[in-house]
Amino acid sequence: MKYKIKKAKKDDPIYKKGFTISSIKDYFQSKKDRGLKPLFFEKIGDKNSSRDEKLQNLIKVLKANGWKIKGGPNGNN
């Protein structure tokens, strides 16, 4: 998928209507309002976690939720 980036003009809808940035709470509430629920939402790390720690935590969470990981036992190829 390709995106085309262009500078917004003065009559662009973003200036007339504005935009909002939703939070995680708003996201889950909108799902709940539509009768949906997320499959799972678990924390895999924070800003101090290394990339490898996040990867290992993600693999653990996915396995716990029934996903099958291809490759080695840790998800490595």
Beta strands, then each sheet from edge to edge (+ up, - down):
end
